[in-house]
Amino acid sequence: MITITQLEYVVAVDTYRHFVTASEKCFVSQPTLSMQIKKMEEELDVVIFDRSKQPVVPTQIGEVIIQQARKSLAENKRIYELVKEHQNMVEGELVIGIIPSLAPYLLPLFAGSFSREYPKVKLKIMELLSEDIIDQLNKDRIDVGLLVTPLHEKGIQEKSIFYERMFLYVNNKHQLASKSKVEPAEIAGEGLWLLSHGHCFRSQVVNLCSFHDKIKNEISINYESGSLETIKKLVEKEGGYTLLPELSIDDNVLNNRYAQVKNIGESDPLREVSMVYSRNFSKRQLLNLLYEHIRISIPEHLLSQADGHIVEWRD
């Protein structure tokens, strides 16, 4: 009979791809963990991990078994969550991954007030790039992600929270500053500052202003940064322009004497911000509470897509 413990050990080895590290994370000795996995393999008459490779990798049948093991562990956790929901208990840990272009502007709106309203819920929040959030969800290292969608990712559920407009932020001395209206195609030019590779907002900017691969290749990038705040300062002090999501636009941006905010095109380009989680998500009560709390914490006009169009970042 396969045990929950054996399933946990198998998933841990798949997550960390190392028996010693997996045993440390499971708080058992490495021989104990290895023995339990070996017993499971013998019972099933299959080899789950190819131990000849470093790091260890699942075999073909092992990948299928691990996928089912993750589902089984999630359903096991769900039993405990059902009891908590029945008893109206709001407690536990919620591990959240959030993208860097969202964290500084969204977290202050909800994190503190959520913790005060639900003091028995421990929030553990990590800034991660979008692809890393997807990877961490698939490996059950985080419970939920806050990022830009759509993802079109198998096994990941998306629940839209709000839609924020994308604006042009341009230095007053740049030629775009004199235009009453800036079209997306005009953005692909000299002086554009971008976030570095891996940031979904960078990909959205490229997709918005690049209707053809030719335009993508012609974008002139003077400097790339991992911080929108750094890019704002570069626009103000060094010139050029960038794109900013709505939540990042504060009074310092709106009233800056060196740069100005402009609308883009006829239809508002939007980024859709969603809560994402795996289909095996067991903490549904906490997820729903977090979702509703974020919705009431942000400006009401962001809740509707209205007439804007969503700019995708994944090809």
C-alpha angles and dihedrals in degrees: 000000000000113000132212088242092057090050090051091052093049092050091047092054090048091049097049099025089217128091096213094049091046091051091050091051090049092047094236134109118270093242090053093051093045092048093052093049090047090052090051091050091050092049092050092038092228138104111243099184132036100225094183090077128072116244092031116244132199119255119237093267088039091063090055092048092048091050090053091044090057090051092048093049091049091052090048090054089047090065090062091046091052090055091050091050091049090052092044090240114159105192144110138079126303116194111202129191116200131180119247095238089059106033101076093050105035104037095062089055097060117004099080097041092046091053091049092050093046105030094169092060113089113209117205109187127189130182108229137161115254096255090049091052090054091049092048092049091052090051093046092239092126131032101214142003132216108206147119120293163238095067101168087210120157113236095017121109119211125205114184115226106175146335123235124194123237117230136189116243109197135176112246092239095055118100092240090063091073095054119100090210130020120207121213092244090058091060092070095082148092118318100029114148116204140186113253124267115290096041112114092213089061089054090049091053091050092047093047096053098030113075090161133032088242091065091047091057093048096058108119112218118192096178139354125213137184091218130071089202090059091049091051090056092048091054091049098045106026103030133236125093145261141185122258132195114236099251090057092059109096134162091279089060097041094048099037113134094208101050142024140211120240136184118244122230128316098298119050112249108225139191114215112221115202145172109241130191140158121271087246092062108145103182095073096148092055091045092053092047092050092047094052092044092054090048093056092043098060130070109283096232090065092064094075128065089210111172097332126112124231115240111214122217101191119073 
